[in-house]
Amino acid sequence: MRINDLQGSMAGRLFAIANEIRRNKVLAARITGRKSEEAVGRANEIIIDNVRKQVVRTEYKDDDDGNYSLCLYLSANECVEVQWNTNVHADRTVGLVRKEENHSGFYWVVDYYATDGRQVIDTVSDPHLTDVPVFLSGSLRITGTPETVFSLHVENGRVAGADAKEHTLSISYLGKPMKSE
């Protein structure tokens, strides 16, 4: 069995396990009356302004030295782009409400482009870019790297958009995206 076949097989099994865990959490929530994962998002789903959208395709770019860009496509033209540095942002919960201290590598970025190409959400944590906002609330958690099965979550995201309106954003992604050429 080739490595790619093994990785694909493992990715499929991990996705099945994640879905089974989600179903069990939903069932437990119904029994106990607590909030379920359904309220915060399922795997490979983005909630924008309380509208659930399924991720249909993902692509990432390895920008060297632990810097990554990931596009989560909701349609051919609609996407959420996230940028990060694994040394600074991976395997920890990162608050999205403050600019970061100076460091080497990418600062986190979370952008949303609507189907008509408009950039609705434009955020960056680079302290030198004072004219680009951060979130009003929310957190980011990235586990692993895109070369393997990894997860990316934005929870309780609330932001003043490029259109001067307030928007909400939650991301729940688990998988292995395609590498962009």
N, C-alpha and C positions, 0 to 999 in steps of 0.2 A: 504494500500500500504506500503510495507516495505521500509526502508531507502535506501537500495541498489538500489531498483527499481526506487525510486524517484531521487536518484543521477544520475543513468544511463539515465533517462528520461531528466533530466535537462542538462546533458552533451550533449546529442543529440540535444537538442534545442539550446544550446549555440553554438555548432558547425555549425548548420544551419544558425544561426544569423551571425556568423563570415563569412561564405561563402557568404551570401547575401550582407554584408557590402563590402567584397572584390569585388563582381560583380559590385556594385554601384561605387566603387572607380575606377575600370577599365573603366567603361562607362564614368564617369566624366573625366578621364584622356584622353580618346579618343576625347571627345568633346572639351576640353580645350587645348589639345596638351601637357599636362604636363606628367611627368614620373608617371607611375602607380605602384601599389603594385606588379604587375607582374614582374617589374624589380628588386624588392628586395626580392621576395619570397611570396609564398602562405602559408596558414596554413598547418602545418605538412609536411613541405618540407625543405630540406637542399640543399644548392647550394655549391658544392665543385669544385673549379677551373672552374667555369662557367657551370658546369653540374648539372642540377636539378635532385634531387633524392627524392622520396616520402618516408616518414617514414612509415614503415610497422608494427612496434611493438615498444612499450616502456616499460621499467621496471625501477623501482626506488628502492633504499634501504634507509631506514631511519636509519642513524647512530647516532641517539640521539642528544639532545641539539641543534636542528635546523640544523644539518649537513645532507646533502642529496647527493646521487650519482644517476644520471639518465643516462640510456643508451637509445639512440635513434637508433633503428636498421633500416638499409636501405636494408638489406638482412639478411640471416641466420648468416653470419660471419662479415658483415660490419656494423660498428656502430660509433657514436659520443658519447663520454662519457663526462658529465659535472658534476662537484662537486661544492657545494656552502654551505654557512651557511646563513640561513634565516635572522638572526639578523644583518648580515653584508651586504648581497648582495640583499635581496628581496625588492621589491617595490621602486627601485631606478635604475638609469642608472649607470653602473659600467664601467669605462674605462679599456680596456684590455692591455694597453701599458706600465703599470708600475707594479713593485712588490708592494704589499701592506705593510702597516705598521704592526708591530706585533699586533696580536689580538688572542683571544681564538676562537676555532672552525676552520672549514675548511677554507682554502684559495681557491679561485676559481681555477678550473682546466678545460681545454677544450682539449680533445684528440680525434683523429680520427684514427680508425683502418680500413685498406683496406680489401677487400674480402679475400686476401691471409694471413691475420693475421698481416701484417706489421703495426707498429705504424708510421703513416705518420706525424701526428701532435701531438706534446707533449708540452703542455704549463702549467705553474703553476705560481701563484702570490705569493707563499711563499718566503719571503725575504731571507730565509736561504738556499734555493735551487738555488744558483746562476748559476749553470750549465744548468738549464732548462729554456728556454726562455719564454718571454711573447709575445704578438702579436706586430706587427709593426703598426697596426691601428685596430680600432674596438671597439665596446661596447657590453655589456651584460645587458639584462633587464629580470628580473624574477619577476613575479607577482603571489602571493599566494604560496601554498605548494602542493606537489604531492598528498596529501590525498584528495584534492578537485580538481575541474577543475582549472588549472593554465596555465600560458603562460611563454614561454622562448624564447628569441630572441637574436641572435648574429647578429649585423649589421656591414657591411663594414670590416669584419675580413680579415686581411692580415697577414701572418705569415711565418717565415722561418721554414720549416719543418724538421723533423728528417732525411730526405733524402737530406738535404742541398739545397733544391729547395724552391722557394717561392710559397705559396699556398693561395688561397682565400677561405673564409668560411662564409656563412650566414645561420642562423637557424631561422625558424619560426615555433613554436610549440604551439598549444592550445589543451588541453585535460586533461584527467585523466589517467595517466599511471598505469600499474599493479604493485603491490608491489611484489618485489622479495623475495623469501623465503630463 
